[in-house]
Amino acid sequence: MRPLLRHIRKVLEHYAREHDYPCIGILLELENEGFTDTLRWAHWPGVDFSYIGVSPRGPDLRICYFRGARLKTPAQVARLCSPDRVLRTVHS
């Protein structure tokens, strides 16, 4: 699991950096009870995901933030969510 998570993070972090961080990290909702039962550490070293609670559906939630990412202002978020930007992103 660790090599896959590291690769996914690397790819998504690179994309985010190249596009002015439209997202600031990755949120995992662990539906597999095997992970929930065996990976009980609050922080997963090597992949940098941390436990943040339980989703309304019940599975554990884990998050990792991309290096260099910062929270956006409400105006920046509105621009990211504008229909024009979404269409440009989908068609790029």
Contacts in CASP RR format, 6 or more apart in sequence:
PFRMAT RR
TARGET T0000
AUTHOR 0000-0000-0000
METHOD contacts of the structure
MODEL  1
MRPLLRHIRKVLEHYAREHDYPCIGILLELENEGFTDTLRWAHWPGVDFS
YIGVSPRGPDLRICYFRGARLKTPAQVARLCSPDRVLRTVHS
1 35 0 8 1.000
2 46 0 8 1.000
2 47 0 8 1.000
5 47 0 8 1.000
5 49 0 8 1.000
6 46 0 8 1.000
6 47 0 8 1.000
8 26 0 8 1.000
9 26 0 8 1.000
9 47 0 8 1.000
9 48 0 8 1.000
9 64 0 8 1.000
9 66 0 8 1.000
12 23 0 8 1.000
12 25 0 8 1.000
12 26 0 8 1.000
12 66 0 8 1.000
13 25 0 8 1.000
13 66 0 8 1.000
13 67 0 8 1.000
16 22 0 8 1.000
16 23 0 8 1.000
16 24 0 8 1.000
16 25 0 8 1.000
16 66 0 8 1.000
16 69 0 8 1.000
17 66 0 8 1.000
17 68 0 8 1.000
19 89 0 8 1.000
21 66 0 8 1.000
21 68 0 8 1.000
21 69 0 8 1.000
21 70 0 8 1.000
21 72 0 8 1.000
22 80 0 8 1.000
22 89 0 8 1.000
23 66 0 8 1.000
23 69 0 8 1.000
24 65 0 8 1.000
24 66 0 8 1.000
24 69 0 8 1.000
24 70 0 8 1.000
24 71 0 8 1.000
24 72 0 8 1.000
25 63 0 8 1.000
25 64 0 8 1.000
25 65 0 8 1.000
25 66 0 8 1.000
25 69 0 8 1.000
26 49 0 8 1.000
26 63 0 8 1.000
26 64 0 8 1.000
27 61 0 8 1.000
27 62 0 8 1.000
27 63 0 8 1.000
28 49 0 8 1.000
28 61 0 8 1.000
28 62 0 8 1.000
28 63 0 8 1.000
29 55 0 8 1.000
29 57 0 8 1.000
29 59 0 8 1.000
29 60 0 8 1.000
29 61 0 8 1.000
30 36 0 8 1.000
30 59 0 8 1.000
30 60 0 8 1.000
30 61 0 8 1.000
30 62 0 8 1.000
31 59 0 8 1.000
35 60 0 8 1.000
36 59 0 8 1.000
36 60 0 8 1.000
41 51 0 8 1.000
42 50 0 8 1.000
42 51 0 8 1.000
43 49 0 8 1.000
43 50 0 8 1.000
43 51 0 8 1.000
44 50 0 8 1.000
44 62 0 8 1.000
47 64 0 8 1.000
48 64 0 8 1.000
49 62 0 8 1.000
49 63 0 8 1.000
49 64 0 8 1.000
50 62 0 8 1.000
50 63 0 8 1.000
50 64 0 8 1.000
51 60 0 8 1.000
51 61 0 8 1.000
51 62 0 8 1.000
52 61 0 8 1.000
52 62 0 8 1.000
52 63 0 8 1.000
53 60 0 8 1.000
53 61 0 8 1.000
54 60 0 8 1.000
54 61 0 8 1.000
55 61 0 8 1.000
72 80 0 8 1.000
79 85 0 8 1.000
END
